[in-house]
């Protein structure tokens, strides 16, 4: 702790000065290869998309770490941000990510003004202010050599509850651009805290985009298009990639317990209080072997109840609509019958008949509610069901193993 | 501001307003891994003619006594070095800082980094600039981090703070005494699982790996646990055969650990096991049932109302639903048979 360094007297001559540059360094970095996708015409972009559809997503280690950090600091609120990278022949490489600014409103403000919720993190990716922020950030990053193409956005989730209208609208906002090769990256914070990293990439399917453009989700439209709730989003496989110096760093990440030899301990308490053991953050993690199922089951049941309630609300809406429609139609028929009788009477008394299709102006048929919410809800429930299945598989294995070990004599290993 | 004293301050150098800081405890620097990864990323994409690149560090200071600085993130700043002049793009730095503060309002400027370990006059200049009043870290010392990543060698991370040194004000402007400070890299629980997954790519040829599913991570944990148990049992065997030095403390510790296995009545075990596994299976059954119900209601809502018509995929889905129920059947039977024992 006593040493310090004096910089060597490198320059005998003049006076070095620190100049403050006024102009930008953009001209120096022109040779960095970035594909200026904004200049590609719509036709060539579409033909590019048709030739090599996006097959997979490759995540850099940096993106993973930054996303996880941002989502963890904002837990349990939603955290969103955007991704930059490059499209490499059907493999979307994501090299960096940045969070969106969020205005933290006090809870009371949300009740006062409805439109303020537009600032919330969940809607952040499509807010106009944030589009400008994103463009500005990308422009600045380009000067230092980061990939300058926006390839999507990321969001945090809690046990799979990300399939909602915010998610769909955000992804639609990205996918309706000229460059539509964008993905939504979902990081599930609760499942990652149980030990295994959970990152998934999604895109909206082409059929869904076509239906969403017209925003007609009525019964006949759905019958015609044959869109099922399971086709709304498609998932892309993810690969993790490390740069060379990251690999070097990972290899040397201090694992105190595995380098060198320790002196034999002198007492049990010295083993337990050895700082090499207690402060080794990266010692092997036994969270995946835990048998604690209650938080997961509880959260899943809560989520399922919410979805069932939404489903009920939607189907009540729909039956309300059906009843109203029926009532209007009987009224119309009664009116038409009355009109016909009147016309018959007037025909007898040689008067001009009244028009028979005035009912279109007199009676207004109720509009059919959109089925989009119920489709999203069903997709969400499917997500939960799949998660639970995965969880059950792991847990029943662990349960049987523990039981086999605890029951004396069953597997030949006695527990003492 | 110029130290006219001839002795060397070995504790944290005080800022010019000496009464401001009440303690001279050494400063510690805590680096969060994503900042380090940002720096490594920047150093790997620097322009080929530049030996080192620099950038700004953002973070927070500990509230109580300012003796700990946590570095949350970092961004790159363009700069050029020639033999007698260095230029740093401060406009860019100010603009980036403003953008960054919008997204993370709690972070402040805490220092700067460079991607090579050498400290020279230019480092001193830049350091003095960062510590200065106005946009610098005044009155706190600016932290200078060097992250050296050369091919074939380990990644070296060093942290320094500086104090002014020099006889005249002109010389003091371009010289600085860099004092190393202890630093550490702090990993959160979330970071640990990410590093584990990324570590899977360590030995792969193209340094890529897939994200593992739950079952696969469970398998990995079990394999590593078995590995550790093997090591311990080898050690114990060695002690028994008197090839290895025995240690009473280790023996006692192992005995304590083994005694942790609970001694429970078999009937209690059976009962707990059944309840536990029935909970899990019930939730799974309910979730799948809700899913099937919703699927059915969706199909009924949009099906054509003709006799014998109906959506084309309808029969397939019913078959799927039937299979799923059959799969559930044997598991449930097993559960029932156990509870009957």
Interface residues (C-beta under 8 A of the other chain):
Chain A: X1 X2 X3 X4 X5 X6 X7 X8 X10 X11 X13 X14 X15 X16 X17 X18 X19 X20 X21 X22 X24 X25 X28 X29 X32 X58 X60 X61 X62 X64 X65 X66 X68 X69 X71 X72 X81 X95 X96 X98 X99 X100 X101 X102 X133 X136 X137 X140 X143 X144 X145 X146 X189 X192 X193 X195 X196 X197 X198 X199 X219 X222 X223 X226 X228 X229 X237 X238 X239 X240 X241 X242 X243 X244 X245 X246 X247 X248 X249 X250 X251 X252 X253 X264 X265 X266 X267 X268 X270 X271 X272 X281 X282 X284 X285 X286 X287 X288 X289 X291 X293 X297 X300 X301 X304 X307 X308 X311 X315 X318 X371 X374 X375 X377 X378 X381 X382 X384 X385 X388 X389 X390 X391 X392 X393 X394 X395 X396 X397 X398 X399 X402 X403 X406 X407 X408 X415 X416
Chain B: X8 X10 X26 X32 X33 X34 X36 X37 X38 X40 X41 X42 X43 X44 X45 X46 X47 X53 X55 X73 X75 X76 X77 X78 X80 X83 X84 X85 X86 X87 X88 X89 X90 X91 X92 X95 X96 X99 X102 X103 X104 X119 X120 X121 X122 X123 X124 X125 X126 X129 X149 X151 X154 X155 X165 X170 X174 X175 X176 X177 X178 X179 X180 X186 X187 X188 X189 X190 X191 X192 X193 X194 X195 X196 X197 X198 X199 X200 X201 X202 X206 X207 X208 X209 X210 X211 X212 X213 X214 X215 X217 X218 X220 X221 X222 X224 X225 X228 X245 X247 X249 X250 X252 X253 X256 X258 X259 X261 X262 X263 X264 X266 X269 X270 X273 X276 X277 X279 X280 X281 X283 X284 X286 X287 X288 X290 X291 X294 X295 X297 X298 X301 X302 X303 X304 X311 X313
